[in-house]
Amino acid sequence: MDDKTKTLIKLLSYRRMLAGLTTAEIARRTGISQPTVYRILSGQSQHVQLDHIIKIGRLLGCSLQWDAVLSEEDLITAQADRKAEKAVRMLQGTSGLEGQGLSPKELDRIRKKTKRKILSGSDRKIWRE
């Protein structure tokens, strides 16, 4: 395993701990077996499949570029963006069903407010689905 791969795996392991995710949860969300996830993130696997690194990296919010990964702050902000967007899509769908669709400006205001609320909450809650 080359040095860049070792560094990336250490970063993924750190991101997993930061997110409070177990290897079993990562396995469930990525479709990779739990023993394989454990071997990858513990550095025990000498022959890591690139698609496994990509799946785990995407889940943990890492950039797929070998020489650039998100900072901790960027990782948390990106996750808050995803959660806020999901919440707004659900609100928009519900409002549309009731015939009370919201304007794009109002949806953007709600998205920003939701993101601020997510970022001001618990670090562990940001990763829960």
N, C-alpha and C positions, 0 to 999 in steps of 0.2 A: 504494500500500500504506500503510495507516495505521500509526501509531506502535506500537500494541499488537501488531500483526502482526509488525512489524520486531523488536520486543523478543522476541517468542515465537520467531521464527526464529533470532535470536542465541542464545537459550537452548537451542534444539534443537541447534544447531551445537556449542555448548559440551558439551552432554550426550553428543553423538556422540563427541566427542574424549575425554571422560572415560571413556566405555564402551569406547573403543578399537575402535569399529566403523567399517568403511569404508562409503562410500556404496553400494558394490556389495552389501555384506552387508545394509544397511538395505533396499535395493531387493529383494533376494531374500526377506527376511522380511516385507515389507509388500505385495509385489506391484506396487509402483510402479516405473516404469523408472528405471534408474540415472542417465541424464542429467537426468531430472526431479528426482530426489532431490538431485543435485548442485546444480542451479539453485536449488532451494528453500533448501538449507542454506547456499549461498554468498551468498544474497540477490540473485541475478541475475534471479530470476523476479518480475515485477511483478504477475502475476495468479496467485496461488497458490490452488489448490482447497482448500477447508476440509477435505474428506475426506482429502486427502493430509497436511495438518498433523495431523489427528487420528490417522491411522495411524502416522505417524512419532512423534508425541508419546506414544502408547500404548506403542510399542516401547521408547522411551527412558524410560518411567516418569513422564512429565509428567501433571499433572492436566489435565483437559479444560476447566477453568474459565479464562477469559481473565485473571482477576485473581489467580489463585492457582496456584502451581506448587510441586512438591515441592522441598525443600532437597536439597543433595547427600547429606547423611546419610540423609534420608528415602528418597531414590531408591535408595541402596545397600541400605538395610534392606528396602525393598519387594521388591527383586530377590532378596535372600537369603530372604525369606519365600516367594516364588514357587518358588525352587529347592528349599527345604526341603520345601515342600508336595508338590512333584512327586516328590521322593525318598521321602517317607513313603507317598504313594499307590502307588508302585511296590512298596515293601516290603509294604504292606498287601495288594496284589494277589497277590504271590508267597506271602505267608504264608497267605492265604485258600485258594490253590490247594493248598497243602500241608496244609490242615486245621488250621492253627495260627494262626488269626486273633488279632490283638492287641487288647487293650482300648483304648477311647478315651483313657484316662489314660496308658497306655503309649505310644500313638501321639503324644500331645501332648508327652510327655517326649522322645521321639526327635526330634520336629519341632524343639523348642527347642534340643536339643543339636546337631542338624544345622545349624540357623541360626547358632549361635555358631561352629561350625567353619567355615562358609562365610565369615562376617564376619571371622574371624581369618586367612583365607587371602589370596591375591593378589587385588588389585583387578581384574586382567584376567580371572582365572578366574571371577569372579562373573558375568560376562556371557557366558561360553561356554555352549553348550547341551550 
